[in-house]
Amino acid sequence: MGKFTIPERVIYVCTGSKCSKRGGKELYKNVKAFSKYYGDKNDLEVIQVDCFDRCKYAPVCNIQPDNIWLKEYHEKEVLKVLQIIMQDQPKV
């Protein structure tokens, strides 16, 4: 059995129908690439979610454990928030 690691942060990106139409699926791909570029797998995990049931705010994503909810965002805004969060993260 493989080693189970717990990341410092997890970003949940909605890729349901309305969110996908408004950029959710593209954001998922780009955040996934950002997490690989950023480095350590223990820092950030990206999880695709079918629906947050907040369609009127689409697209929606959530960053944990900070409990940051982003709605009606542009991709650049999300990547900027992630950069700030990851820079402020203490290295153990």
Secondary structure by P-SEA (a helix, b strand, c coil): ccbbbbbcbbbbbbccaaaaaacaaaaaaaaaaaaaaacccccbbbbbbccccccccccbbbbcccccccccccaaaaaaaaaaaaaacccc
